[in-house]
């Protein structure tokens, strides 16, 4: 029998791997669209810089490993200051799976505190709201004659992924995922200049003509297969905004992100467009 966490991960995969129409791969594999990469090299690069992702599970779940890591001269200090929260809740109403990242070792303590507090507050607030919805839906189900034994709990998860980490830049994604009758996800990105301690914008990465460069890439994809995107009358793409979601990939390029249903039908999933920097 599958554990609650295995069930949650299966639901998450089902949502993220929604079948894509046959004509869509031509867009997904276009040269200006981001290709999925292995997470492992990114995580290893971040070991000594900001988000230590390789050792987190062992540090939290295995005290003996944590004590041993603290004795290793090269990584001891990093391992000792790293804190990482991971918890799971399973009730009749909800299946909750949460992983919380914490930044450390950036040489900007105030920046670390600000972002770590922002992430923790976001997760706390969003989780509280989701659990309240889960309780309301469960109560309504039972009140209308539903059998509690047949109720399918709401799935709620928070997770993260490091997109790139160098001596100069840290970029990572925080994802909120929720499933009841249908799936819902929310992506938040953090792009940090490790030299200045400032949050990076698209203008910082792409230059003063950032909007023109980004718009050109997206419109080129739409022109290739307009039937796979919402039209302007249907609320489709009308240009990149200043608060556009984006991350920075391992090549140093900006990747702008549109969530499911934002500029295209749900079958398209989350769309990502890689925008080369002027240097690339």
ABEGO torsion letter per residue (X at the ends): XBBAAAAAAAAAAAAAABBBBAAAAAAAABAABBBBBBAAAAAAAAAAAABBAAAAAAAAABAAAAAAAAABAAAAAAAAABBBBBBBBBBAABBBBBBBBBBBGAGBAAAAAAAAAAAAAAAAAAAAAAAAAAAAAAAAAAAAGBBAAABBBBBBBBBBBBABBBAABBBBBBBBBBBBABBBBBBBBBBBBAAAGBBBBAAAAAEAAAAAAAAAAAAAAAAABAAABBBAAAGBBAEBBAABBBBBBAAGBBBBBBBBGAABBAAAEBBBBBBBBAAX
